[in-house]
Amino acid sequence: MKPKKDHILDVRGTLIPITLLKVTHAFREMNPGETIEILVGDGDTREDLLKVLPASFYEVLEIKEEESFCRISLKKEPGSLRGG
């Protein structure tokens, strides 16, 4: 059984700098323990995404390559960027 996603952010087709800003903003608004599924359109975005958030702030739950995009599921860890 797959865990429920608290948030879904679709950034396919968005320029990388905008994507990173949207992900950072969404992550700040999350509470510790919440999960987010991020849909990205290319590998470069995926790599940059995992670099922009400090590794201690999240747990990677799943990275799944689809035919034309990638699903990245993260869980916000306690003590990470403050939730809104």
Residue pairs with C-beta under 8 A, 6 or more apart in sequence:
3 35
3 61
3 73
4 35
5 35
5 36
5 37
5 73
6 30
6 34
6 35
6 36
7 26
7 30
7 34
7 35
7 36
7 37
8 36
8 37
8 38
8 39
9 22
9 23
9 26
9 36
9 37
9 38
9 39
10 39
11 18
11 19
11 22
11 23
11 38
11 39
11 40
11 41
11 45
12 39
12 40
12 41
12 69
13 41
14 22
14 41
16 44
16 45
16 48
19 40
19 45
19 48
19 49
20 48
20 49
20 52
23 38
23 49
23 52
23 53
24 52
24 53
24 81
26 36
27 36
27 53
27 57
27 58
27 74
27 76
27 80
27 81
28 81
28 82
28 83
28 84
29 83
29 84
30 36
30 76
30 83
31 76
31 83
32 76
32 77
32 78
32 79
32 80
32 83
33 75
33 76
33 78
34 75
34 76
34 83
35 61
35 73
35 74
35 75
35 76
36 73
36 74
36 76
37 71
37 72
37 73
38 49
38 71
38 72
38 73
38 74
39 69
39 70
39 71
39 72
40 46
40 49
40 69
40 70
40 72
41 68
41 69
41 70
42 70
43 70
46 63
46 70
46 72
49 72
50 60
50 72
53 74
53 81
54 80
56 77
56 79
56 80
57 76
57 77
57 80
57 81
58 74
58 75
58 76
58 77
58 80
59 74
59 75
59 77
60 72
60 73
60 74
61 73
61 74
61 75
62 71
62 72
62 73
63 70
63 71
63 72
63 73
64 70
64 71
64 73
76 83
